[in-house]
Amino acid sequence: MVYERKQYLDQLIKKKDNGRVKVITGLRRSGKSYLLFNLFRNNLMETGVREDQIIALALDEIDNAKYRNPFELNQYVKDQIKDKTKRYYIFLDEIQFVSTVPNPYVNDPDAKLTFIDVVLGLMKIPNADVYVTGSNSKMLSSDILTQFRDRGDEIKVYPLSYQEFYEHYDGDKRGAWRDYYTYGGMPLVWTLETHEERSRYLRDLFSRTYIKDVLERNKIKKDEETLEILLNVLASAVGSLTNPTKLSNTFDTERHISISPGTIDNYIGFFMNAYLIQKAERYDIKGRKYIKTPVKYYYSDPGLRNARLGFRQIEETHLMENVLYNDLIRRGYDVDVGVVEQHAVEPDGKKVRKQLEVDFVINRGDERCYIQSALSIDDPDKKAQEIASLIRIPDSFRKIVVVKDYMKPWRDENGIQYVGVEQFLLDEDFLSH
């Protein structure tokens, strides 16, 4: 099964030979290596690039452990560039595996050399075009994209979108949505046939890859159990407002584990840096300001989220919200959780102030849209509840309710548009209509 990953391949083709380092980021096993080593490599060769002009190293493989030393890596790559008249394409996969080593040429114990020094050097070779992939956002964002400033381009790769998954879905298309929100979009999942195989693969990703990476990268030795529990708690709370203090109280009351809100905040940061978890801030729509806490956390892949909980909490309403959030982020939107204040009068005459939630406030340039995720609006009271926040937004930007059911998109008397979730996910241009 070959996924074209057209969104990302097109970006690489467009940025080829532009004099900048191309930094391909994203969750491990989401398809970055396949994109670079297979799809982009094939594209280069189809345009006349020869095999010996492509220098490729997968630094997470044990056979290439030697090149995790920046000196060895630098020497190896430069040794492959043998002809100054040819253009060379350098692929360095999982660059975060390269170690930081002392600089032996200066009398300063704090002087270090990293992969940054290697890549900066390679970029100065006039007949070389450099591509790196990595799975740690803090390191890559703070190091590469800061150090390179206007000399680095980031391409973010996500697990398979619903559209990519649907195009290759092998089975009755009526079951596609259920399978996607259950097992997610990690590409290798869909080479497996049974629930047991898919479940084992997703669980193993945590134990053998993600947890191990977080522990080693952040030098955490004793808190593996705490990290495991926190991942489960966040998985249970997908789509719910929370914060580190609330999570700390959950550890104390339900697990009898004392862990400070600050430590929990740090650990969540580690998960976010590994692209496992994403955070949506709250935004006061009328007041036009951000509300610091609480926030919402979403898993970067619904299958990984479900695997954390042993596939025991498959709540379609929360998973649908998670899938929509991921897809909006993939499409390049900034996504927040909206808040609209409502002033009301209780039956006893008491005035109250309520906060109504808009699932997503999305922005991209001068585009803005408000989106509500609703499993069903068949019941009039349920519909009124879902649109209560939307009709109180005092501007003319587009307002959409995405529902589970298949329907022909339509608008109500308030100008609110309704669309089925599969139609929304399959129509890449829906928000531009």
C-alpha positions, -999 to +999 in steps of 0.1 A: +000+000+000+016+033-012+005+066+003+014+094-020+017+120+009+012+146-018+008+176+006+043+170+019+060+158-013+048+189-031+064+211-004+097+193-008+097+196-046+089+233-043+117+239-019+143+218-037+176+236-044+165+268-026+197+272-006+181+264+027+181+233+049+148+214+047+137+203+082+111+176+081+094+173+116+068+151+131+058+122+153+081+091+149+066+065+126+043+090+110+060+087+076+088+112+076+115+087+066+093+072+038+085+106+025+122+115+022+139+081+014+113+068-009+088+093-023+112+123-027+141+101-036+121+086-064+110+120-076+147+131-078+157+101-098+127+106-122+141+140-129+176+127-137+194+127-104+217+096-102+218+072-072+254+083-063+242+119-060+219+110-031+237+106+003+213+091+028+218+081+065+192+068+089+207+078+122+182+058+144+196+026+129+222+007+149+243+001+118+248+039+116+255+045+153+291+056+144+277+086+126+259+099+158+293+115+165+292+148+147+328+145+136+322+111+120+290+123+104+306+153+089+335+133+075+313+106+060+290+130+041+319+151+028+337+119+016+307+111-005+308+144-023+334+135-050+325+156-080+322+194-078+303+195-111+274+174-097+246+183-074+243+162-042+213+157-021+220+149+016+193+131+036+199+128+074+171+109+091+163+114+128+190+140+133+183+143+170+202+110+175+235+129+168+253+134+201+266+166+216+304+162+221+332+184+235+352+206+211+387+191+214+403+221+196+396+248+222+406+251+258+370+254+271+352+226+289+318+242+280+325+243+243+304+217+225+298+206+189+264+193+178+245+183+146+239+221+141+276+225+134+275+196+109+245+209+090+258+245+090+290+232+074+272+211+048+250+241+038+281+260+028+290+234+002+278+250-031+267+218-048+249+203-018+212+204-009+205+194+027+174+176+042+170+165+078+142+148+097+136+149+134+111+139+161+118+164+189+101+198+183+119+216+211+153+207+199+145+213+163+126+245+167+150+261+193+182+248+177+178+244+139+151+269+130+166+296+153+202+289+144+194+289+107+169+318+109+160+325+072+181+295+060+158+268+072+124+256+060+102+234+081+078+208+067+056+193+093+044+157+087+013+144+104-001+108+105-024+100+076-053+124+072-088+109+068-087+118+032-053+099+026-066+070+046-100+069+028-084+068-007-067+035+001-093+020+025-097-017+017-132-025+026-168-012+028-164+025+028-192+027+053-168+014+079-140+038+071-149+065+096-153+040+125-120+024+117-102+057+114-113+071+147-105+037+163-071+029+149-059+063+135-036+072+108-002+057+116+007+043+082+020+009+093-013+002+112-030-003+079-006-030+068-020-051+096-053-070+094-066-078+129-075-058+159-049-077+180-021-069+155-031-032+153-035-029+191-001-045+197+017-023+172+003+009+187+010-002+223+045-012+213+051+023+198+047+037+232+068+012+251+096+008+226+097+042+210+079+071+225+083+065+262+119+055+257+126+086+236+111+109+262+130+093+290+163+094+273+160+128+257+149+145+289+172+124+312+143+111+333+153+079+351+127+072+378+094+085+366+084+061+338+053+049+357+043+086+362+047+093+325+026+062+316-002+073+340-002+109+328-005+097+292-035+076+302-051+105+321-046+129+292-061+102+269-092+100+291-095+138+292-094+144+254-118+172+246-122+182+282-108+214+299-080+207+323-047+221+336-016+209+355-032+217+389-063+197+382-042+168+369-020+170+400-051+166+421-062+137+400-029+119+408-033+127+445-069+116+449-071+087+424-036+073+424-023+085+458+008+099+440+021+133+450+034+152+419+035+190+416+017+209+389+050+222+377+064+187+372+032+177+353+035+208+331+071+198+323+061+163+314+033+175+292+059+197+275+080+166+269+050+149+252+043+179+231+080+182+220+078+145+209+046+155+188+025+130+208+002+157+224-011+190+211-026+219+232-054+242+223-056+275+242-088+292+252-097+324+235-123+350+247-140+359+214-158+390+225-129+402+247-104+393+220-079+379+245-065+345+256-075+328+288-044+312+303-061+282+320-077+257+316-068+243+282-076+213+261-051+186+251-055+164+220-036+133+209-018+136+175-033+104+165-067+089+177-053+053+174-025+061+198-049+077+222-072+046+221-042+023+226-033+041+258-066+030+272-067-005+258-094+005+234-119+006+263-130+042+260-141+047+224-163+078+229-171+089+194-180+124+204-145+131+219-127+113+192-145+132+165-134+164+181-098+151+183-099+141+146-112+175+135-086+194+156-058+173+140-071+179+105-074+217+110-039+219+123-027+198+093-044+222+069-023+250+083-048+267+106-041+281+141-067+265+163-080+277+197-110+268+219-135+297+219-153+312+248-184+334+246-199+350+276-237+349+281-256+371+305-288+354+316-316+358+342-325+328+364-362+320+371-357+336+406-346+368+389-309+364+398-286+376+370-259+351+361-229+351+337-222+319+318-194+309+295-204+291+263-178+271+244-170+271+207-150+240+200-127+256+175-118+291+165-096+288+135-074+314+119-050+315+089-039+349+077-070+370+074-093+339+074-114+331+105-140+305+111-159+291+141-165+254+142-187+233+165-183+195+166-216+177+173-224+140+171-260+147+163-285+176+160-316+155+155-331+167+187-342+204+187-329+210+222-296+194+213-293+216+182-301+247+203-274+238+228-248+232+201-254+266+183-260+287+215-224+299+214-223+305+177-254+328+175-239+350+202-206+357+183-209+394+172-191+392+139-198+380+103-172+353+100-183+318+089-199+295+115-201+257+109-215+228+128-198+195+118-220+165+126-215+127+124-244+121+100-240+122+062-260+152+049-261+177+020-245+209+035-271+235+043-276+267+062-301+277+088-319+310+094-289+322+115-265+317+086-249+287+104-238+259+080-241+222+087-220+195+072-212+158+078-178+150+093-167+127+065-177+153+038-158+179+058-126+158+061-127+146+025-132+180+010-099+198+014-113+230+000-145+231+021-134+260+042-125+280+011-160+276-005 
